[in-house]
Amino acid sequence: MTDLLATYRLQLRAEFTFADAQAIVPYLRDLGVSHLYLSPILQAREGSTHGYDVADPRQVSRALGGEAGLRALAAEGMPIIVDIVPNHMAATDENPFWRDPALRAQFFDLDPHGGHRRFFDVDELGGVRVEDPEVFAITHGKILELVRDGVVAGVRVDHIDGLADPAGYLERLRAAGVEIVWVEKILEEGEVLRPWPVDGTTGYEYLVDADALFVDGSAHTAFDHLDDLDVPAFADLAAAAKREAVASTFQPEVARLQRIAPLPDLADALAALPIYRTYLRPGARVAEADESAIRTLPGPVADALLGRVPVPEEFVVRFQQTTPAVMAKGVEDTALYRHVRLLALNEVGGRPDRFGMTVDEFNTAALARQANWPRNLLAATTHDTKRSADTRARIVALTALTSEWQTEVAAARAVIAELRRAPAPDALEERFILQTLVGAWPIDADRLGGYLEKALREAKRNTSWVDPDVLWERNVIDTTLLLVHDPRFLARFLPFLERVDDVAARIIVGQTALRVMSPGVPDVYQGDEMQNRSLVDPDNRRPVGYDARRHALASLRAEVPPDRETAKLFTLTTLLALRARHPDFVALPYHPSDQGPDVCAFARGDDILVLVPVHAPFELPPRPPIDDFTDVLAPLDVVFGSRRPAVYERRRSRMTG
């Protein structure tokens, strides 16, 4: 089996097919990637832009090039990881399993009272009874055939928490011969991945730690009270948003649970669970983590879940399938758009209440990952992140420029006050807009307007998807577009952004170095090997300029020194090459080294030493006096001087590698 050096995620669509992916495999190989990681490949609804609305799991997508196209891609020799969607399929007549009433009853999780289990709140995506062995066999037949044929090397399991029995599903998948399995799983503070037969998660928990590590914690108070606007605790916002979701969006799910077991305080319990879900299995011992979470719930529901009072087994299963949707809609799709203290922390799986992370805390997490999940994915940008890594880095950089940022906010608000012709945007929306401009600049009117409309509706404060206030939205967008063309704003904002970029550039190369050298397997989202200032989907699915990336990589391989535009690419490809020189890199021991609170330092085995400054002014400690080590990132001196990461490799290791 090819060593897992790094994965490269591609978002396939009719405009970027298997043939297009095949064309860039040589480039990805030169980049240092070992595995190609594809969005869903099975037949989806006509015109699907993402593939998660599977309409026939027995076929490879015709729009992407069909099975012949997939097999031609696999013939290039780069192992393929595919994203699979066991939880749901398209609940439309395009799907033969939905169209036929008998098959619908067998394959879909139907409510006898007329509804069906949905994916979150999407009626057109129906929950699948994948726990049924025949349903599993038919819906997974094509994927397992491709695994047996060597076309597919492994899978990423989407929304594992939606399944009736996640552990049983993963056991069945492993028994069917799937050797590489990652699960999309969000872990809350203090929560650990269950002992499933998988290689780990898709890496959200690493992503949010890596961002927090570079946040200057001393700016905490200033950001709490920026411009006299007190920011409420994120936990309070999240709790309120979850209660709103239960009371509105998920009323059908609540009603179904009440019919199964008419318990008091059920709605409160669905909103109160502190983690995405528990994993109770009939007849099995209750895990300590599950019992601890359930103890926080109202007594009648807790007693039912723990078997202290008799309820149908179906109640326990469905309760556990419902809480992830409540958490996702309440937190990811609402509270993360309402909390405006520092938007870089408002990520999938994030902890916005945590303003920074110490080096010791980062190392503790790394040691645990090395011990338990050494092949866990390490993400920076994904198709689900609210902002790309580079966008977040700019916003994180604001914590190193606190007083300047306070001045810029005040000045920008004064301009907005003159431009607005209505109460919109309000103070919270202003903070959201200004941080968005810092992160994503330059951004055209269509991208900015489309993003703001989505963000405003997700926040559900002054408008929403269900009850849109189009006039409010228009006023917010129009005022923002006037702002970004106002010479008074630009005269201050553009010079300030240059100072932000000076800090952000060091954060970006530092985070890249950490991701490649930390325990786990680095994942690269399409285009993110170079500058990528994207926002949430669909913005992050824009076409990638691969010709420019090929040219940049060719220049670096020809030993043209890196510059500000290619520093991230240089760091990534140089360190992936280092990983390749060390067989079974994922198994190398991780040894933290104390270089003070502003430098994350560690060794990998005996031959590699990593030093990454994490706080401005990003000064490296004195270089280690070891004659037989070489700093492979030394060419970055031309861009950053000594204010950059350093990765030392023993020379004899390089000679024998």
Residue pairs with C-beta under 8 A, 6 or more apart in sequence:
1 79
1 153
1 179
2 34
2 35
2 79
2 153
3 34
3 580
3 583
3 584
3 585
4 34
4 35
4 180
4 375
4 521
4 586
5 32
5 33
5 34
5 35
5 521
5 576
5 579
5 580
5 585
6 32
6 33
6 34
6 35
6 516
6 521
6 522
6 523
6 524
6 576
6 579
7 33
7 34
7 35
7 36
7 37
7 81
7 377
7 521
7 522
7 523
7 524
8 28
8 31
8 33
8 35
8 36
8 37
8 523
8 524
8 526
9 37
9 38
9 39
9 382
9 383
9 523
9 524
9 525
9 526
10 16
10 21
10 36
10 37
10 38
10 39
10 526
11 39
11 50
11 383
11 526
11 541
12 18
12 21
12 38
12 39
12 40
12 41
12 51
12 61
12 64
13 48
13 49
13 50
13 51
13 63
13 64
13 541
14 47
14 63
14 64
15 543
16 543
17 63
17 64
17 65
17 69
18 64
18 65
18 69
18 70
18 72
18 73
19 65
19 69
19 72
19 73
21 36
21 38
21 73
22 69
22 72
22 73
22 76
24 546
25 36
25 73
25 76
25 77
25 78
27 546
27 549
27 550
27 553
28 36
28 78
29 78
30 553
30 557
30 573
31 524
31 529
31 553
31 572
31 573
31 576
32 572
32 573
32 576
32 577
32 579
32 580
33 78
33 524
33 576
34 78
34 79
35 78
35 79
35 80
35 81
35 153
35 154
36 73
36 78
36 79
36 80
36 81
37 80
37 81
37 82
37 83
37 156
37 523
38 80
38 81
38 82
38 83
39 50
39 51
39 83
39 383
40 50
40 51
40 52
40 54
40 61
40 82
40 83
40 84
40 85
40 158
41 51
41 60
41 61
41 64
41 70
41 82
41 83
42 51
42 54
42 56
42 57
42 59
42 60
42 61
42 84
42 85
42 142
42 143
43 54
43 55
43 56
43 57
43 58
43 59
43 60
43 61
43 62
44 50
44 51
44 52
44 53
44 54
44 55
44 61
44 63
44 90
45 53
45 55
45 90
45 92
45 94
46 55
46 94
48 63
49 538
49 541
50 383
50 537
50 541
51 61
51 83
51 85
52 85
52 88
52 125
52 158
53 89
53 90
53 124
53 125
54 85
54 88
54 89
54 90
54 95
55 89
55 90
55 92
55 94
55 95
56 94
56 95
56 96
56 97
57 89
57 138
57 139
57 140
57 141
57 142
57 143
58 138
58 141
58 142
59 66
59 67
59 142
60 66
60 67
60 69
60 70
60 142
64 70
65 72
70 80
70 146
70 151
71 151
73 80
74 80
74 150
74 151
74 152
79 153
79 154
80 151
80 152
80 153
81 152
81 153
81 154
81 155
81 156
81 180
81 182
82 143
82 146
82 152
82 154
82 155
82 156
83 155
83 156
83 158
84 140
84 143
84 155
84 156
84 157
84 158
85 158
85 159
86 128
86 130
86 136
86 139
86 140
86 157
86 158
86 163
86 169
87 119
87 127
87 128
87 130
87 158
87 159
87 160
87 162
87 163
88 118
88 119
88 125
88 126
88 127
88 128
88 159
88 162
89 95
89 97
89 98
89 107
89 108
89 125
89 126
89 128
89 139
90 98
90 124
90 125
90 126
91 98
91 108
91 116
91 123
91 124
91 125
91 126
92 98
92 124
93 99
96 103
97 103
97 104
97 106
97 107
97 108
98 104
98 107
98 108
98 126
104 110
106 129
106 132
106 134
106 135
107 128
107 129
107 135
107 138
107 139
108 116
108 117
108 126
108 127
108 128
108 129
109 116
109 117
109 126
109 127
109 128
109 129
110 116
110 117
111 117
111 252
111 256
113 255
113 256
113 259
115 252
115 256
116 126
116 127
117 126
117 127
117 253
117 318
117 321
118 125
118 126
118 127
118 325
119 125
119 126
119 127
119 159
119 162
119 325
120 325
120 328
120 329
121 249
121 250
121 325
121 329
127 162
127 321
128 135
128 139
129 135
129 164
130 136
130 139
130 163
130 164
130 169
131 163
131 164
131 165
131 168
131 169
136 169
136 172
140 173
140 176
143 152
143 155
144 176
144 177
144 178
146 152
147 153
147 176
147 177
147 178
148 177
153 179
153 180
154 178
154 179
154 180
154 181
154 182
154 199
155 173
155 178
155 180
155 181
155 182
156 181
156 182
156 183
156 184
156 202
157 169
157 170
157 173
157 181
157 182
157 183
157 184
157 198
158 184
159 184
159 324
160 166
160 169
160 170
160 183
160 184
160 185
161 185
161 276
161 277
161 321
161 324
162 321
162 324
162 325
163 169
163 321
164 317
164 321
165 281
165 317
166 183
166 194
166 196
166 279
167 194
167 196
167 279
167 281
168 281
170 181
170 183
170 196
170 197
170 198
171 197
173 181
173 197
174 181
174 197
180 199
180 375
181 197
181 198
181 199
182 198
182 199
182 200
182 201
182 202
182 376
182 377
183 193
183 196
183 198
183 200
183 201
183 202
184 201
184 202
185 193
185 201
185 202
185 204
185 276
186 204
186 205
186 276
186 327
186 348
186 349
187 193
187 201
187 204
187 205
187 349
188 274
188 275
188 276
189 351
189 354
191 275
191 289
192 289
192 368
192 372
193 200
193 201
193 372
193 373
194 279
194 287
194 289
199 373
199 375
199 376
200 369
200 373
200 375
200 376
200 377
200 520
201 373
201 376
201 377
202 377
202 379
202 382
202 523
203 376
203 377
203 378
203 379
203 382
203 520
203 523
204 347
204 348
204 349
204 379
204 382
205 349
205 365
206 365
206 369
206 376
206 377
206 378
206 379
206 515
206 518
206 520
207 347
207 348
207 349
207 378
207 379
207 380
207 382
207 385
207 389
208 345
208 347
208 349
208 350
208 351
209 357
209 361
209 362
209 365
210 362
210 380
210 511
210 514
210 515
211 344
211 345
211 347
211 350
211 392
211 396
211 511
212 345
212 351
212 354
212 355
212 356
212 357
213 356
213 357
213 359
213 362
213 514
213 600
213 614
214 393
214 396
214 507
214 510
214 511
214 614
214 615
215 342
215 344
215 345
215 355
215 356
215 357
215 396
215 399
216 356
216 399
216 400
216 402
216 615
216 616
217 355
217 356
217 399
219 355
219 398
219 399
219 400
219 402
220 355
220 356
222 402
222 403
222 406
223 231
223 341
223 342
223 355
223 399
223 402
224 230
224 231
224 341
225 231
226 341
226 405
226 406
226 409
226 431
227 406
227 409
227 410
227 413
229 427
229 428
229 431
231 339
231 340
231 341
232 339
233 353
234 335
234 339
234 341
234 351
234 352
234 353
235 353
237 335
237 338
237 339
238 330
238 331
238 335
239 271
239 272
240 335
241 330
241 331
241 334
241 335
241 338
241 460
242 270
242 271
242 272
242 326
242 327
242 330
242 331
243 267
243 268
243 271
243 330
244 330
244 334
244 460
245 271
245 326
245 329
245 330
245 334
246 254
246 267
246 270
246 271
246 326
246 330
247 267
248 466
249 329
250 270
250 322
250 325
250 326
250 329
253 270
253 318
253 322
253 325
254 266
254 267
254 270
256 318
257 266
257 270
257 315
257 318
257 319
257 322
258 266
260 311
260 312
260 314
260 315
260 318
261 304
261 311
261 312
261 315
263 300
263 301
263 304
263 311
264 298
264 300
265 298
265 299
265 300
265 301
266 301
268 298
269 297
269 298
269 301
269 302
269 319
270 319
270 322
270 323
270 326
271 326
271 330
272 296
272 297
272 298
273 293
273 294
273 296
273 297
273 323
273 326
273 327
274 293
274 296
275 289
275 293
275 327
276 323
276 324
276 327
276 328
277 320
277 321
277 323
277 324
277 327
278 289
278 290
278 293
278 294
278 305
278 320
278 323
279 287
279 290
279 320
280 286
280 290
280 305
280 316
280 320
282 313
282 316
286 306
286 307
291 306
294 302
294 305
294 306
295 302
297 305
300 309
301 319
302 308
303 309
304 311
304 315
304 316
305 316
305 319
332 348
333 458
334 458
334 459
334 460
336 346
336 347
336 350
336 352
336 386
337 346
337 432
337 455
337 456
337 458
337 459
338 428
338 459
338 461
339 346
339 352
340 428
340 431
340 432
340 435
341 352
341 355
342 352
342 355
342 395
342 396
342 398
342 399
342 435
343 386
343 387
343 392
343 395
343 432
343 435
343 436
343 439
344 387
344 392
344 393
344 395
344 396
344 439
345 351
345 352
345 354
345 355
346 352
346 386
347 385
347 386
347 387
347 392
348 382
348 384
348 385
348 386
356 399
358 597
359 597
359 598
359 599
359 600
359 601
359 614
360 592
362 600
363 592
363 600
363 602
366 518
366 519
366 590
366 592
366 602
367 519
367 590
367 592
369 376
369 518
369 519
369 520
370 519
370 589
370 590
373 520
374 519
374 520
374 586
374 587
375 520
375 521
375 586
376 519
376 520
376 521
377 520
377 521
377 522
377 523
378 515
378 518
378 520
378 521
378 522
378 523
379 385
379 523
379 525
380 389
380 511
380 512
380 515
380 523
380 524
380 525
380 528
381 388
381 389
381 390
381 525
381 528
381 532
381 534
381 540
382 523
382 525
383 525
383 537
383 540
383 541
384 537
385 536
385 540
386 535
386 536
387 395
387 439
387 440
387 534
387 535
387 536
388 525
388 528
388 532
388 533
388 534
388 535
388 540
389 508
389 511
389 528
389 532
390 504
390 508
390 528
390 531
390 532
390 533
390 568
391 439
391 440
391 533
391 534
391 535
392 439
393 504
393 507
393 508
393 511
394 438
394 439
394 500
394 501
394 504
394 533
395 435
395 438
395 439
396 504
396 507
397 500
397 501
397 503
397 504
397 507
398 405
398 435
398 438
398 500
400 503
400 615
400 616
401 496
401 499
401 500
401 503
404 496
404 499
408 434
408 492
408 493
408 496
409 431
409 434
411 489
411 492
412 430
412 434
412 483
412 489
412 492
412 493
413 430
415 483
415 486
415 488
415 489
416 425
416 430
416 479
416 483
419 479
419 482
419 483
419 486
420 475
420 479
421 475
421 479
422 471
422 472
422 475
423 475
424 462
424 472
424 473
424 475
424 476
424 479
425 433
425 475
425 476
425 479
425 480
426 462
428 461
429 456
429 462
429 476
432 455
433 452
433 476
433 480
433 483
436 448
436 451
436 452
436 455
436 535
437 443
437 484
437 493
438 497
438 500
439 533
439 535
440 447
440 448
440 451
440 533
440 534
440 535
441 497
441 533
443 451
443 533
445 481
447 535
447 539
448 477
448 480
448 481
448 484
449 477
449 480
449 481
450 539
451 535
451 536
451 539
452 473
452 476
452 477
452 480
453 473
453 477
454 536
455 536
456 462
456 463
456 472
456 473
456 476
457 463
457 464
457 465
457 468
457 473
458 465
462 469
462 472
463 469
463 470
463 472
463 473
483 489
484 490
503 616
505 564
505 567
505 639
505 640
506 613
506 616
506 618
506 640
506 643
506 644
508 567
508 568
509 567
509 568
509 571
509 636
509 640
509 644
509 645
510 612
510 613
510 614
510 618
510 644
510 645
512 568
512 571
512 572
512 575
513 571
513 575
513 610
513 612
513 633
513 645
513 647
514 600
514 610
514 612
514 645
515 522
516 522
516 571
516 572
516 575
516 576
516 578
516 579
517 575
517 602
517 604
517 608
517 610
517 647
518 590
519 586
519 590
520 586
521 586
522 576
524 572
525 532
525 540
526 544
527 544
527 545
527 549
529 549
529 568
529 569
529 572
529 573
530 548
530 549
530 552
530 565
530 566
530 568
530 569
531 565
531 568
534 540
534 542
549 569
552 565
552 566
552 569
553 569
553 573
555 566
556 562
556 566
556 569
556 570
556 573
561 635
561 638
562 569
562 570
562 635
562 636
562 638
562 639
563 638
563 639
564 639
567 636
567 639
567 640
570 635
570 636
571 633
571 636
571 645
574 632
574 633
575 632
575 633
575 647
578 608
578 632
578 647
578 649
579 585
580 657
581 649
581 653
581 654
581 657
582 588
582 604
582 605
582 607
582 608
582 653
582 657
585 604
588 604
588 605
588 608
589 603
589 604
589 605
590 602
590 603
590 604
591 602
591 603
591 604
592 601
592 602
593 601
593 602
593 603
593 609
594 601
595 601
595 611
595 621
596 621
597 615
598 613
598 614
598 615
598 619
599 611
599 612
599 613
599 614
599 620
599 621
600 610
600 611
600 612
600 614
601 609
601 610
601 611
601 612
601 621
602 609
602 610
603 609
603 610
604 610
606 650
607 649
607 650
607 653
608 647
608 648
608 649
608 650
608 653
609 624
609 629
609 647
609 648
610 645
610 646
610 647
610 648
611 620
611 621
611 645
611 646
611 647
611 648
612 645
612 646
613 619
613 620
613 643
613 644
613 645
617 643
618 640
618 643
618 644
619 642
619 643
620 642
620 643
620 644
620 646
623 631
623 646
624 648
626 648
628 650
628 651
628 652
629 648
629 649
629 650
629 651
630 648
630 649
630 651
630 654
631 646
631 647
631 648
632 647
632 648
632 649
633 644
633 645
633 646
633 647
634 646
636 644
636 645
637 644
